[in-house]
Amino acid sequence: MKNYIKKIYLFLVAIILVLGGMLLHFQYAGWPVAEDVILAEENEGLSAILNQVQMVVDESKKPPVLPDTEHQVPIVMYHYVRVVDKEKDALGYNLSINPSGFEKQMKYLKDHGYTTIHLADLLDKKVPKKAIVLVFDDGLEDFYTTALPILQKYGFTASNAVITGMIGAHEHMSEAQLRECVKAGIELLSHTVSHLDMSKLSKEELKKQLAESKAYLEKTFGVKVEGFVYPSGRYNELAVQMVKDEGYKIATTTQYGEANLEKNNMLLLPRVRIDNRDGYSGFVKKLEAIEK
Ligand SMILES: [Zn+2]
């Protein structure tokens, strides 16, 4: 009989150890997310109502000022948010994220407690935990038609790097669309006038690209433009100096990595590129790697 009780006792201890181990594992490795829960779109009517309720709740909240701040933050780089046939346009595919894939990524950020902030918010050198900057390059039209409604659905903001010489051009946002973006709280960044390789420009040419784009955005949209994005991530020492001299306070490249506000040059902050090739799991992996 005693032996029997001892066995039960050992069995219970074993179960407690296994459960404890699982708890520790998931605590550190992240709780498993059921893909089918994320994809559950059957009850669209109900979820639309819930989303509206969520948006009202979100709007009533003050911007989170968390006591727990840190110096590291991912600056995500997106380009197009559209459907592209990989076979027909491989380059376009690599520069794009599928709208449904983009929405899943935004839902992930929402579900995991991320706060979207603007690039210029990083000038404070401290950010709330789980802060993230979403930068869309090139002022593309699908930012307005596709990305913005999804961002708004999740109560998120973003930054758009505008090529001022391309405003209203094919696939690019018009002045009216940019105005709507500004109204919706989107941060405008300069991405120069004509998207040239800045490592190859003279001082005069750099000045023109940097000063004209900044002045145009500020005058046309009544905003302060402190942030800059290097076209194709190209720069040299002179270009960085000119970015500073023309009054920009913060700039980002295409070099891969999270931004470290203590260690990085604020005019050369790295970014985390996300496109179709990452998929949902790639996006999650990149962010989880940064969280650690
Ligand atoms: Zn660009």
Residues whose N, C-alpha, C, O or C-beta is under 5 A from the ligand:
A	BS01	ZN	D137 D138 P231 S232
